[in-house]
Amino acid sequence: MDVTAPVIVGNSGAGNMMAALSDRLGVEPVEIDGGHCPQIRRAEVIAEVVTDLVTRV
């Protein structure tokens, strides 16, 4: 069974992670402006992205 899960990634310096998500897992990440810990510095944006993803289901 294949399970697809969205991945939210801060785009600052995440080039290797972005390539790995796409190439190895076949997942296109949701990019947001931010660094290593966007959940702390960009919590409101994370909340908006999660809300949008939930409404698509």
C-alpha positions as CSV (number, residue, x, y, z in Angstrom):
1,M,0.0,0.0,0.0
2,D,1.3,3.4,-0.9
3,V,0.8,6.3,1.5
4,T,1.4,9.8,0.5
5,A,2.2,12.4,3.1
6,P,2.8,16.1,2.5
7,V,6.1,17.5,3.6
8,I,6.6,21.2,4.6
9,V,10.1,22.4,4.1
10,G,11.8,25.8,4.8
11,N,13.5,26.7,1.5
12,S,16.6,28.4,3.0
13,G,19.4,25.9,2.5
14,A,17.2,22.9,1.9
15,G,18.4,22.0,-1.6
16,N,19.7,18.5,-0.7
17,M,16.5,17.7,1.2
18,M,14.3,18.9,-1.6
19,A,16.1,16.8,-4.1
20,A,16.0,13.7,-1.8
21,L,12.2,14.1,-1.2
22,S,11.6,14.4,-4.9
23,D,14.0,11.8,-6.2
24,R,13.9,9.1,-3.5
25,L,10.4,9.4,-2.2
26,G,8.5,10.9,-5.1
27,V,7.2,13.7,-2.9
28,E,6.9,17.3,-4.0
29,P,7.4,19.3,-0.8
30,V,5.4,22.4,0.2
31,E,8.1,25.1,0.3
32,I,7.8,28.0,2.6
33,D,10.2,30.9,3.3
34,G,12.3,30.0,6.2
35,G,15.3,28.1,7.5
36,H,15.9,25.0,9.4
37,C,13.1,25.4,11.9
38,P,10.2,27.1,10.1
39,Q,7.7,25.6,12.7
40,I,9.2,28.1,15.2
41,R,9.8,31.2,13.2
42,R,6.9,30.8,10.7
43,A,4.3,29.1,12.8
44,E,1.4,31.1,11.3
45,V,2.5,30.1,7.8
46,I,2.7,26.4,8.8
47,A,-0.8,26.7,10.3
48,E,-2.1,28.1,7.0
49,V,-0.4,25.4,4.9
50,V,-1.8,22.6,7.2
51,T,-5.3,24.1,7.1
52,D,-5.1,24.2,3.3
53,L,-3.9,20.6,3.1
54,V,-6.6,19.4,5.4
55,T,-9.4,21.1,3.3
56,R,-8.1,19.3,0.2
57,V,-8.7,15.9,1.7
